[in-house]
Amino acid sequence: MAEVNTPPAEKVSPSIFSQITSMEHEQVMFCYDKATGLKSIIAVHNTVLGPALGGTRFWNYAKEEDALTDALRLSRGMTYKAAITGLHLGGGKAVIIGDSRKDKSEALFRRYGKFVNSLGGKYITAEDVGTSSADMEWISRETKFVTGLPEYLGGGGDPSPFTAYGVYMGMKAAASEVYGNDSLEGKKVMVQGVGHVGEYLVSHLAKESAVVFVADIYEDRIAEVSKKYKVNVVSTEKVYEADVDIYAPCALGATVNDDTIDHLKCHIIAGAANNQLKDEKIHGQILVDKGILYAPDYLINAGGLVNVGAEWETYNRERVKAQCERIYDRTIEIFEYAKKKNIPTYKAANEIAEERLRSIAAINSRK
């Protein structure tokens, strides 16, 4: 019999359906359009609480498999984010494969809007990394199932300020837990990624006289932020070795992983990025063992979802801000729950979110 060489088990990529079923997704749609070059994946994770609302990420993924993994992980996170925040929304997310600085076009976004529309409202899109409220305007030409529209169209505009404000609230709650008070004055904070959300977070930190460190893969963003605020620039290679009190990942996810976690010197992780822990069970527990308090990402970065969700109903800016401020108390509650049950904070947040999903699912089943 001929010998068959197979790659080691750890290098075999899981099948598409095994990934979808393991995370319990309801639907995943692959979208392609030759004329515009559109390659997109829309992942609907859960609609128990309402239509799946989540942004569209425009990113130049190294592999198409990475795009799928990101869409699946992000959409699942949106389910938990909506659940723990008390919103009447489900979880979904979409990714467009490409370079957002070069590949955007009206035709591409309008074609993408037709794909969104074909789901009949099961998925509502919004902006995310690499997309903007202006892009949402193009999408809105082809579907009503889009939010995060510019203010001149009656929308809430850029949700980034609210995302950053919620993260700031969560960070202060974490500081209160670790240091006994929530002041960030003099605290050294490493902000990784100074895009829209990251820059707004830097603004809050600067106003409170924190010592701010920044890193970003785009030099023009570093230059722009450095002109506006007093910051210390750190190379992207040195982020995890920085001697800081708080690490705030505000770019892509999975930055807390086997390669980085041993280098962290911080006492708190509180940032805007989604899915910061590459493996929740493994890295969540390691953070506990290292004495690092983790403010669950989907708990504290929910401000943007609150904003676009409010736009889908009846938009009121003051109400959105008040909901974002409640992230502080909710974060404290998660810390207390985690201590009471002697579990990592990510697990505490998951349990509370899952309980709401179960209770509403039970009600729906009796209709």
C-alpha positions as CSV (number, residue, x, y, z in Angstrom):
1,M,0.0,0.0,0.0
2,A,1.3,3.4,-0.9
3,E,2.3,5.7,2.0
4,V,0.1,8.7,2.4
5,N,1.7,11.8,3.9
6,T,-0.7,14.0,5.9
7,P,0.1,17.2,7.7
8,P,0.2,17.1,11.5
9,A,-3.2,17.2,13.1
10,E,-2.6,20.7,14.6
11,K,-2.0,22.1,11.1
12,V,-5.2,20.7,9.5
13,S,-7.7,23.5,9.0
14,P,-11.1,22.7,10.3
15,S,-13.9,22.4,7.7
16,I,-16.2,25.4,7.1
17,F,-19.2,23.5,8.6
18,S,-17.3,22.3,11.6
19,Q,-16.4,25.9,12.4
20,I,-20.0,27.1,11.8
21,T,-21.6,24.4,13.9
22,S,-19.0,24.7,16.8
23,M,-19.9,28.3,17.3
24,E,-23.6,27.6,16.6
25,H,-24.1,30.1,13.8
26,E,-27.5,30.3,12.1
27,Q,-26.3,31.3,8.6
28,V,-23.2,32.3,6.7
29,M,-23.4,33.8,3.3
30,F,-20.4,34.1,0.8
31,C,-20.7,37.0,-1.6
32,Y,-18.8,37.5,-4.8
33,D,-19.1,39.9,-7.7
34,K,-16.7,39.8,-10.6
35,A,-17.4,43.2,-11.9
36,T,-16.6,45.1,-8.7
37,G,-14.1,42.6,-7.2
38,L,-16.3,42.2,-4.2
39,K,-15.4,39.2,-1.9
40,S,-17.4,39.2,1.3
41,I,-18.6,37.0,4.0
42,I,-21.7,37.7,6.1
43,A,-22.1,35.7,9.3
44,V,-25.4,35.7,11.2
45,H,-24.8,34.1,14.6
46,N,-27.9,34.4,16.6
47,T,-31.3,36.2,16.2
48,V,-33.0,35.2,19.4
49,L,-33.0,38.7,20.8
50,G,-33.7,40.4,17.4
51,P,-32.2,41.0,14.0
52,A,-28.5,40.5,13.8
53,L,-26.8,43.8,13.8
54,G,-23.0,44.2,13.3
55,G,-20.6,46.1,11.3
56,T,-18.8,45.4,8.0
57,R,-15.0,45.1,8.3
58,F,-12.9,45.9,5.3
59,W,-9.5,44.2,5.7
60,N,-6.7,42.8,3.6
61,Y,-6.6,39.3,5.1
62,A,-3.6,37.2,4.4
63,K,-5.8,34.2,3.7
64,E,-9.5,33.7,2.9
65,E,-9.6,31.3,5.8
66,D,-8.6,34.1,8.1
67,A,-11.5,36.2,6.8
68,L,-14.0,33.4,7.6
69,T,-12.6,32.9,11.1
70,D,-12.8,36.6,11.8
71,A,-16.4,36.9,10.6
72,L,-17.4,33.9,12.7
73,R,-15.6,35.1,15.9
74,L,-16.8,38.7,15.5
75,S,-20.5,37.8,14.8
76,R,-20.5,35.5,17.9
77,G,-19.1,38.4,19.9
78,M,-21.8,40.7,18.7
79,T,-24.5,38.2,20.0
80,Y,-22.9,38.3,23.5
81,K,-22.4,42.1,23.3
82,A,-26.0,42.8,22.6
83,A,-27.1,40.3,25.2
84,I,-25.0,41.6,28.1
85,T,-25.8,45.3,27.2
86,G,-29.6,44.6,27.3
87,L,-30.2,45.4,23.6
88,H,-33.0,43.8,21.6
89,L,-30.6,42.7,18.8
90,G,-29.0,39.6,17.6
91,G,-25.4,39.1,16.6
92,G,-24.0,39.3,13.1
93,K,-20.9,40.6,11.3
94,A,-19.5,40.9,7.8
95,V,-16.1,41.2,6.3
96,I,-15.0,42.5,2.9
97,I,-11.6,41.2,1.7
98,G,-9.4,43.9,0.4
99,D,-7.4,47.0,1.1
100,S,-9.7,49.7,2.5
101,R,-7.3,52.4,1.4
102,K,-7.3,51.4,-2.2
103,D,-10.1,49.1,-3.1
104,K,-13.2,51.0,-2.0
105,S,-15.7,52.1,-4.6
106,E,-19.4,53.1,-4.8
107,A,-20.1,50.2,-7.1
108,L,-18.6,47.7,-4.7
109,F,-20.5,48.9,-1.7
110,R,-23.8,49.1,-3.6
111,R,-23.3,45.6,-4.8
112,Y,-22.6,44.5,-1.3
113,G,-25.8,46.4,-0.2
114,K,-27.8,44.1,-2.6
115,F,-26.4,41.1,-0.8
116,V,-27.3,42.5,2.6
117,N,-30.8,43.2,1.3
118,S,-31.2,39.7,0.1
119,L,-31.3,38.5,3.7
120,G,-34.5,40.4,4.2
121,G,-33.6,42.1,7.5
122,K,-32.1,39.1,9.2
123,Y,-28.8,41.0,9.1
124,I,-28.4,44.8,9.6
125,T,-25.0,46.2,8.7
126,A,-23.0,49.2,10.0
127,E,-19.5,50.5,9.9
128,D,-16.5,48.7,11.4
129,V,-12.7,48.7,10.9
130,G,-12.0,50.0,7.4
131,T,-15.5,51.3,6.7
132,S,-17.2,54.6,7.5
133,S,-20.6,56.3,7.7
134,A,-20.0,57.6,4.2
135,D,-19.6,54.0,3.0
136,M,-22.9,53.2,4.7
137,E,-24.6,55.9,2.6
138,W,-23.6,54.0,-0.5
139,I,-24.9,50.7,0.9
140,S,-28.2,52.5,1.9
141,R,-28.8,53.1,-1.8
142,E,-29.5,49.4,-2.2
143,T,-31.0,48.3,1.2
144,K,-32.8,49.8,4.2
145,F,-31.0,47.3,6.5
146,V,-28.1,49.6,7.3
147,T,-27.4,51.9,10.2
148,G,-24.5,54.2,11.2
149,L,-25.6,56.6,8.5
150,P,-24.2,60.2,8.3
151,E,-26.0,62.8,10.4
152,Y,-27.2,64.7,7.3
153,L,-29.2,61.6,6.4
154,G,-30.8,61.5,9.9
155,G,-28.3,58.9,11.2
156,G,-26.1,59.0,14.3
157,G,-22.9,59.4,12.3
158,D,-19.6,57.9,13.4
159,P,-20.2,55.6,16.3
160,S,-16.5,55.6,17.3
161,P,-16.8,58.3,20.0
162,F,-19.4,56.2,21.8
163,T,-17.3,53.0,21.5
164,A,-14.3,54.9,22.9
165,Y,-16.4,56.4,25.7
166,G,-17.7,53.0,26.8
167,V,-14.1,51.6,26.8
168,Y,-13.0,54.6,28.9
169,M,-15.8,53.9,31.4
170,G,-14.8,50.2,31.5
171,M,-11.2,51.1,32.0
172,K,-12.0,53.4,34.9
173,A,-14.1,50.6,36.5
174,A,-11.1,48.3,36.1
175,A,-8.8,50.9,37.7
176,S,-11.2,51.2,40.6
177,E,-11.0,47.4,41.1
178,V,-7.2,47.2,40.9
179,Y,-6.1,50.5,42.5
180,G,-9.0,51.3,44.8
181,N,-10.1,54.4,42.9
182,D,-11.0,55.1,39.3
183,S,-8.6,57.9,38.6
184,L,-6.4,57.4,35.5
185,E,-4.2,60.4,36.3
186,G,-0.6,59.4,36.1
187,K,-1.5,55.8,34.9
188,K,0.6,54.6,32.0
189,V,-1.7,53.4,29.2
190,M,-0.6,51.6,26.0
191,V,-3.2,52.3,23.3
192,Q,-2.5,49.8,20.4
193,G,-4.2,51.2,17.3
194,V,-5.1,54.8,17.0
195,G,-7.8,54.7,14.3
196,H,-11.1,56.4,15.0
197,V,-11.8,54.7,18.3
198,G,-8.2,54.6,19.5
199,E,-7.8,58.4,18.9
200,Y,-11.0,59.2,20.8
201,L,-9.8,57.0,23.7
202,V,-6.5,58.9,23.7
203,S,-8.4,62.1,23.9
204,H,-10.2,60.9,27.1
205,L,-7.0,59.7,28.6
206,A,-5.2,62.9,27.8
207,K,-7.9,65.0,29.5
208,E,-7.4,62.9,32.7
209,S,-3.6,63.4,32.6
210,A,-2.8,59.7,32.0
211,V,0.6,58.9,30.5
212,V,-0.3,57.7,27.1
213,F,1.7,55.4,24.8
214,V,0.6,54.7,21.3
215,A,1.4,52.3,18.5
216,D,-0.1,51.8,15.0
217,I,0.8,50.1,11.8
218,Y,0.1,53.3,9.9
219,E,2.7,56.0,10.3
220,D,0.4,58.8,9.2
221,R,-2.0,57.9,12.0
222,I,0.8,58.1,14.5
223,A,1.9,61.5,13.1
224,E,-1.6,62.9,13.3
225,V,-2.2,61.8,16.8
226,S,1.2,62.9,18.0
227,K,0.4,66.4,16.7
228,K,-2.8,66.6,18.7
229,Y,-1.8,65.0,22.0
230,K,1.1,64.5,24.2
231,V,1.9,60.8,23.6
232,N,4.9,58.4,23.7
233,V,5.3,56.5,20.4
234,V,6.1,52.8,20.7
235,S,7.0,50.6,17.8
236,T,4.5,47.8,17.0
237,E,7.2,45.2,17.9
238,K,7.6,46.6,21.4
239,V,3.9,47.0,22.4
240,Y,3.7,43.9,24.6
241,E,7.0,44.6,26.4
242,A,6.0,48.2,27.3
243,D,6.2,48.9,31.0
244,V,2.6,50.2,31.5
245,D,-0.3,49.9,33.9
246,I,-3.0,49.4,31.3
247,Y,-2.9,47.7,27.9
248,A,-5.7,48.9,25.6
249,P,-5.8,46.9,22.4
250,C,-7.8,49.0,19.9
251,A,-7.0,47.4,16.6
252,L,-7.6,43.8,15.5
253,G,-8.2,40.9,17.8
254,A,-6.3,37.9,19.2
255,T,-3.4,40.1,20.5
256,V,-3.4,38.2,23.8
257,N,-2.0,34.9,22.7
258,D,0.8,32.4,23.3
259,D,3.4,34.7,21.8
260,T,2.5,37.9,23.6
261,I,1.0,37.0,27.0
262,D,4.3,36.3,28.8
263,H,5.7,39.7,27.8
264,L,2.8,41.7,29.3
265,K,3.7,43.9,32.3
266,C,0.4,45.5,32.8
267,H,-2.2,45.1,35.6
268,I,-5.2,45.7,33.4
269,I,-6.3,44.9,29.9
270,A,-9.2,47.2,28.7
271,G,-9.5,48.0,25.1
272,A,-11.8,48.4,22.1
273,A,-10.7,45.5,19.9
274,N,-13.0,42.6,19.6
275,N,-11.9,39.0,20.5
276,Q,-8.7,40.1,22.3
277,L,-8.1,36.7,23.8
278,K,-7.0,34.3,21.0
279,D,-8.4,31.4,23.1
280,E,-10.7,32.4,25.9
281,K,-10.3,29.4,28.1
282,I,-6.5,29.2,27.8
283,H,-5.5,32.9,27.8
284,G,-8.4,34.0,30.1
285,Q,-7.1,31.7,32.8
286,I,-3.4,32.7,32.3
287,L,-4.3,36.3,32.8
288,V,-5.9,35.4,36.2
289,D,-2.8,33.5,37.1
290,K,-0.6,36.5,36.2
291,G,-2.7,38.8,38.2
292,I,-3.9,40.8,35.2
293,L,-7.5,42.0,35.3
294,Y,-9.3,41.6,32.0
295,A,-12.3,43.9,31.2
296,P,-14.2,41.7,28.7
297,D,-14.0,43.4,25.3
298,Y,-17.6,42.9,24.2
299,L,-18.7,44.3,27.6
300,I,-16.8,47.6,27.5
301,N,-16.7,48.2,23.7
302,A,-20.5,48.1,23.3
303,G,-20.9,51.8,22.9
304,G,-20.8,51.7,19.2
305,L,-23.4,49.0,19.0
306,V,-25.6,51.0,21.4
307,N,-25.3,54.0,19.1
308,V,-26.2,52.2,15.8
309,G,-28.8,50.2,17.6
310,A,-30.5,53.4,18.8
311,E,-30.4,54.7,15.3
312,W,-32.4,51.6,14.1
313,E,-35.1,52.6,16.6
314,T,-35.6,56.3,17.6
315,Y,-32.2,58.0,17.8
316,N,-31.5,60.1,20.9
317,R,-27.9,61.1,21.5
318,E,-28.3,61.8,25.2
319,R,-29.9,58.4,25.8
320,V,-27.0,56.7,24.0
321,K,-24.5,58.5,26.2
322,A,-26.3,57.5,29.3
323,Q,-26.3,53.9,28.2
324,C,-22.6,54.1,27.6
325,E,-22.0,55.5,31.1
326,R,-23.8,52.4,32.5
327,I,-21.0,50.3,31.2
328,Y,-19.0,51.4,34.3
329,D,-21.5,49.8,36.7
330,R,-21.9,46.8,34.5
331,T,-18.2,46.2,34.5
332,I,-18.0,46.4,38.2
333,E,-20.9,43.9,38.4
334,I,-18.9,41.4,36.2
335,F,-15.9,41.8,38.4
336,E,-18.0,41.0,41.5
337,Y,-19.6,38.1,39.8
338,A,-16.3,36.7,38.8
339,K,-14.9,37.0,42.3
340,K,-18.0,35.4,43.9
341,K,-17.8,32.4,41.6
342,N,-14.0,32.3,41.4
343,I,-14.0,32.3,37.6
344,P,-12.2,34.5,35.0
345,T,-13.9,37.7,34.1
346,Y,-14.5,36.6,30.5
347,K,-16.4,33.5,31.8
348,A,-18.5,35.7,34.1
349,A,-19.5,37.9,31.2
350,N,-20.3,34.9,29.0
351,E,-22.5,33.3,31.7
352,I,-24.6,36.4,32.2
353,A,-25.0,36.9,28.4
354,E,-25.9,33.3,27.9
355,E,-28.5,33.3,30.7
356,R,-30.3,36.2,29.0
357,L,-30.2,34.4,25.6
358,R,-31.6,31.2,27.2
359,S,-34.4,33.0,29.0
360,I,-35.6,34.8,25.9
361,A,-35.2,31.7,23.8
362,A,-37.5,29.8,26.2
363,I,-40.1,32.6,25.9
364,N,-40.0,32.5,22.2
365,S,-40.4,28.7,22.1
366,R,-43.8,29.1,24.0
367,K,-45.3,31.4,21.4
